[in-house]
C-alpha cells in the first residue's frame, strides 16, 4: 500500500482557478481519449509556475484532433500524449506526424500509456523521437511536475538555440546585404529593416548620424513606425523633447542600453562618425535577443565605413574623370593647334619649293638677258660705239629688269597672301573709277603693242571691298589680257550691276584657252598652252592671286573661251552696295 500512496487520483472538481490573462504562459497539450486524464492533469498542474510563467493547457481527445491541434499551435512547448487511442499505435503515429510531417523538432513529447506491455519502453524510446515514456500508474503529481519541468526547460533551451541560429543566419545574410549599399540613407533604412527581422517583432525605430563628434549637429537618416516623420531632419531641435533627450543621452553614454520595451544602440565608425539607433518594441527583449543585437551592432561600423569609403572613392573618381576630361580637351586643342601649324609648315615648305623652282626657271631668263646685255654694253663702251647703240642696250637691260621686278612682286604678293592670315579691310569703293584707273595705268603697255582698250564703267558703282587688293586683282587680269592679246588686238573692260552683285568683265581677242587650260587655270605656277605674244615673262601666279583675293571678298572669278585662237573672257563677281 505504501507504493500506492504516490498514485495520482483524479478528483472531480468543477471549481475554476482565476488566471491572469496578460501573464506569460507555457502552452502544453494533453492528447488522450480519456476525459478523466484531462481533468486529473489540469488539477495536478493547476498551481504550476516556472520562471514566473503559468500553464495554458490545450486538450485533444483523439489522434486526429491532436493533428489539428499541433498544426494550429506550433508554439506548444510540451505534449502529454497517450499511446493507445483510436488504435493501439495512434499515439506513436502522431509522434511521426509531429516530427516528420509538420517538422516540429522543438516541442517536447512525453508518452503516457496505461498498458506498457503493448509498447515496450526501450523500443519506443529508441525508435521514436520522444523525450520521456511513462506509465500512467507511475506518473504521480510530483513525477508529473518533474517530467514537465524538465521538458519545459529543454524546450526553452532549444528555443534559444533555434532563435540564436535564426538570428545568426539573419546577421550573416544581412552583412552581405548591408555591405552592398552605396548610400548612407539606404544603409540606415536597411539597418532598421534587418533589426526588425532579427527580433521578429514589430518595432518603431530611428537611426541618427553625427559626423564630427561631440558638439556637432546630427541628422536622421532613417525612421520607421512613429519615428518615420523625422526622416531627413537635421539638428536636435527638429525632434520631440523626449526623443531628443534620449538621443543626446545615448551620444553621451556611448554604449548599448536595453530597457523594458526600448533599446538604444551606439556605435562609432573607424572614420570617427557616431551612430545611435533607438528601437521601441512591442515586447521586452530576451537575453538571446539582446545578445544577437549586440553581435549585429558590432558589425555595423564596417558597413558605415564601407559606405563612407565608397562615397569618398566615388567623389575622387568623379574629380579624376573631370580632370581627365579637362586634360583630354586641352590635349585635343593642343593637337588641333599642332595639326594646324603642321599644315601651315607643309604649305610653307611646298610654297618654298615652288618658289625655288620658279626662281630657277623663270627668273633665270631675265637675269641671263641682263648679264648678256651688260657684257655687250661693256664691249660697246670699250669700242667707243655711238651713243644710240649704248642707249639701246641700256633699254634692253631696263626692260629685263622691269620683267624681273614684276615677277618678284607677284611672288611676294602670293607668298604674303598664302603664308599669313591677311584680313581684308572693307570700305566703300567706287569700282568703276578703280577699274578705269587700273586700265589707264596699263595703257602704255597696250600702246607698245598697238592694242586698243575700251572701258565701259558708268560712275557711282560702290562696292564694300579692299581697294588695294581689288586693284591688284584687276591689274593682273588687264595685264594678262595685254600679254596674251596679239599686236593690234582689241581689249574690252566692262563694269555692271547684275542683281545684288558688281560684275567686271575683261575680254580679249588673244590665243584663247583650251579645255585643259580651263581646268587648271587658277592654280599656282600653272603653265598654259598659250604664250605671251611679245615675249613677256609669266610666273604662273597671277590668276591664283586673283582667285585668292576674290574668294577673300566672298565673290568668285570665272573664265570662258570658245577655244584656242578665239580669245577669252574673265568675269569677276563681287557683292555690291550701290550708293544713293
Residue pairs with C-beta under 8 A, 6 or more apart in sequence:
6 140
6 142
6 143
7 137
7 140
8 40
8 44
8 139
8 140
8 141
8 144
9 40
10 36
10 37
10 39
10 40
10 43
11 40
11 43
12 39
13 39
13 43
17 46
17 47
19 54
20 54
23 52
23 53
23 54
24 52
24 53
24 54
25 53
25 54
25 55
25 56
26 50
26 53
26 54
26 55
26 56
26 77
26 78
26 152
27 55
27 56
27 58
27 73
27 75
27 76
27 77
28 55
28 56
28 57
28 58
28 76
28 77
28 78
28 79
28 80
28 148
29 57
29 58
29 59
29 60
29 66
29 69
29 70
29 73
29 76
29 78
29 79
29 80
30 37
30 38
30 41
30 42
30 57
30 58
30 59
30 60
30 79
30 80
31 59
31 60
31 61
31 62
31 63
31 65
31 66
31 69
31 79
31 80
31 81
31 82
31 85
31 91
31 94
32 38
32 61
32 80
32 81
32 82
32 85
32 112
33 61
33 62
33 82
33 85
33 86
34 82
35 61
37 82
37 112
37 136
38 59
38 61
41 57
41 80
41 144
42 57
44 141
44 144
44 145
45 55
45 57
45 144
45 145
45 148
48 54
48 55
48 145
48 148
50 149
50 152
50 153
58 69
58 73
58 76
60 66
60 68
60 69
62 85
62 86
62 90
63 85
63 86
63 87
63 90
63 91
63 93
63 94
64 86
66 79
66 81
66 94
67 94
67 97
69 76
70 76
70 79
70 94
70 97
70 98
70 102
70 104
70 107
71 102
74 102
74 104
76 107
77 107
77 108
77 151
77 152
77 155
77 156
78 107
78 108
78 109
78 110
78 148
78 151
78 152
78 155
79 98
79 107
79 108
79 109
79 110
80 110
80 112
80 148
81 91
81 94
81 95
81 109
81 110
81 111
81 112
82 91
82 111
82 112
82 113
82 114
83 89
83 90
83 91
83 92
83 111
83 112
83 113
83 115
83 118
83 119
83 124
84 90
84 91
84 113
84 114
84 115
84 118
84 119
85 91
87 93
88 118
88 119
89 119
91 111
91 113
92 119
92 124
92 128
95 109
95 111
95 128
95 129
95 130
96 128
98 104
98 107
98 109
99 105
99 129
105 158
106 155
106 158
106 159
106 162
107 155
108 131
108 132
108 151
108 152
108 154
108 155
109 129
109 130
109 131
109 132
110 130
110 131
110 132
110 133
110 134
110 147
110 148
110 151
111 124
111 128
111 130
111 132
111 133
111 134
112 134
112 135
112 136
112 139
113 119
113 133
113 134
113 135
113 136
114 135
114 136
114 137
116 135
121 133
124 130
124 133
125 133
131 151
131 154
132 147
132 150
132 151
134 143
134 147
139 147
160 286
160 288
163 286
163 288
163 289
163 292
164 288
164 291
164 292
166 200
167 198
167 288
167 289
167 292
167 295
167 296
168 292
168 295
170 194
170 197
170 198
171 198
171 292
171 295
171 296
171 299
174 190
174 194
174 197
174 198
174 296
175 299
175 303
177 190
177 194
178 187
178 190
178 191
178 194
178 299
178 300
178 303
179 302
179 303
179 306
181 187
181 190
181 303
181 307
182 307
182 310
182 311
182 314
183 307
183 311
184 209
184 221
184 304
184 307
184 308
184 311
185 221
185 222
187 221
187 303
187 304
187 307
188 207
188 209
188 221
188 222
189 221
189 222
191 207
191 222
191 277
191 300
191 303
192 205
192 207
192 222
192 223
192 224
192 277
194 296
195 203
195 205
195 277
195 279
195 293
195 296
196 202
196 203
196 205
196 224
198 289
198 292
198 293
198 296
199 279
199 281
199 285
199 289
199 292
199 293
201 281
201 282
201 283
202 225
202 281
202 282
203 224
203 225
203 279
203 280
203 281
203 282
204 223
204 224
204 225
204 226
204 227
204 279
204 280
205 222
205 223
205 224
205 225
205 227
205 277
205 278
205 279
205 280
206 220
206 222
206 223
206 224
206 227
206 230
206 243
206 247
206 277
206 278
207 220
207 221
207 222
207 223
207 275
207 276
207 277
208 218
208 219
208 220
208 221
208 247
208 275
208 276
208 277
208 278
209 218
209 219
209 221
209 273
209 274
209 275
210 216
210 217
210 218
210 219
210 251
210 273
210 274
210 275
210 276
211 273
212 272
213 272
213 274
214 251
217 234
217 235
217 236
218 234
218 235
218 236
218 247
218 251
218 274
218 276
219 232
219 233
219 234
219 235
220 230
220 231
220 232
220 233
220 234
220 238
220 239
221 231
222 231
223 229
223 230
223 231
225 280
226 280
227 243
227 278
227 280
230 238
230 239
230 243
233 239
236 244
236 247
236 248
237 244
239 247
243 278
246 262
246 264
246 278
247 276
247 278
250 257
250 264
250 266
250 276
250 278
251 266
251 274
251 276
253 266
254 266
254 268
254 274
255 266
256 263
256 264
256 265
256 266
256 293
256 294
256 297
257 263
257 264
258 264
258 285
258 290
258 293
260 284
261 280
261 281
261 282
261 283
261 284
262 278
262 279
262 280
262 281
263 278
263 279
263 281
263 285
263 290
263 293
264 276
264 277
264 278
264 279
265 275
265 276
265 277
265 278
265 279
265 293
265 297
266 274
266 275
266 276
267 274
267 275
267 297
267 298
267 300
267 301
267 304
268 274
268 275
268 301
269 275
269 301
269 304
269 305
269 308
270 301
270 305
271 305
271 308
273 304
273 308
275 300
275 304
277 297
285 293
344 419
347 418
347 419
348 419
351 415
351 418
351 419
354 524
354 525
355 411
355 415
357 525
358 407
358 411
358 525
358 539
358 540
358 541
362 407
362 537
362 538
362 539
362 540
363 404
363 407
363 408
365 537
366 400
366 401
366 403
366 404
366 407
366 537
367 400
367 404
369 396
369 397
369 400
370 397
370 400
370 401
370 404
373 393
373 396
373 397
373 400
374 397
376 393
377 390
377 393
377 394
377 397
380 389
380 390
380 393
381 390
403 536
403 537
404 537
406 537
407 537
407 539
410 539
410 541
410 542
410 545
411 539
411 541
413 472
413 541
413 545
414 524
414 541
414 544
414 545
414 548
416 422
417 545
417 548
417 549
418 548
422 552
424 465
424 466
424 469
424 552
424 553
425 466
426 464
426 465
426 466
427 464
427 465
427 466
427 467
428 462
428 463
428 464
428 577
428 579
429 462
429 463
429 464
429 465
429 466
429 467
429 470
430 459
430 460
430 461
430 462
430 579
431 457
431 461
431 462
431 463
431 465
431 470
431 495
431 502
431 504
431 574
431 576
432 457
432 458
432 459
432 460
432 461
432 495
433 457
433 459
434 467
434 470
434 471
434 474
435 455
435 457
435 474
435 493
435 495
435 504
436 455
436 457
437 471
438 471
438 474
438 475
438 478
439 453
439 455
439 478
439 493
441 475
442 453
442 475
442 478
442 479
442 482
443 453
445 479
445 482
446 452
446 453
446 482
446 491
448 534
449 482
449 485
449 487
449 488
449 489
449 533
449 534
450 487
450 488
451 482
451 485
451 487
451 488
451 489
451 490
451 491
452 489
452 490
452 491
453 478
453 491
453 492
453 493
454 490
454 491
454 492
454 493
455 492
455 493
455 494
456 492
456 493
456 494
456 495
456 496
457 493
457 494
457 495
458 495
458 496
460 578
460 579
461 495
461 497
461 502
461 576
461 578
462 576
462 577
462 578
462 579
463 502
463 574
463 575
463 576
463 577
464 575
464 576
464 577
465 553
465 574
466 552
466 553
469 549
469 552
469 553
470 549
470 553
470 574
472 545
472 549
473 545
473 546
473 549
473 550
473 557
473 572
474 504
474 506
474 572
476 542
476 543
476 545
476 546
477 506
477 546
477 570
477 572
478 491
478 493
478 506
479 542
480 542
480 543
480 570
481 491
481 506
481 507
481 508
481 510
481 570
482 491
483 532
483 533
483 534
483 536
483 538
484 508
484 510
484 511
484 530
484 531
484 532
484 533
484 568
485 491
485 508
485 509
485 510
485 533
486 509
486 510
486 533
487 533
487 534
489 508
489 509
489 510
490 508
490 509
491 506
491 507
491 508
491 509
492 505
492 506
492 507
493 504
493 505
493 506
494 504
494 505
494 507
495 502
495 503
495 504
496 502
496 503
496 505
497 503
497 576
497 578
498 573
500 575
500 576
501 555
501 573
501 574
501 575
501 576
502 573
502 574
502 575
502 576
503 571
503 572
503 573
503 574
504 571
504 572
504 574
505 569
505 570
505 571
505 572
506 569
506 570
507 567
507 568
507 569
507 570
508 567
508 568
508 569
509 567
510 530
510 533
510 567
510 568
511 529
511 530
511 531
511 533
511 564
511 565
512 530
512 561
512 562
512 563
512 564
512 565
512 566
512 567
512 568
513 521
513 528
513 529
513 530
513 559
513 561
513 563
513 564
513 568
514 529
514 563
514 564
516 529
517 528
517 529
517 530
517 561
518 559
518 561
520 526
521 528
521 543
521 559
522 543
522 544
522 546
522 547
522 557
522 559
523 544
524 540
524 541
524 544
525 539
525 540
525 541
525 544
526 540
526 543
526 544
527 540
528 540
529 564
530 564
532 538
546 557
546 572
547 557
550 556
550 557
550 572
550 573
550 574
553 574
553 575
554 574
554 575
555 572
555 573
555 574
555 575
556 573
557 570
557 571
557 572
557 573
558 570
558 571
558 573
559 568
559 569
559 570
559 571
560 568
560 569
560 571
561 567
561 568
561 569
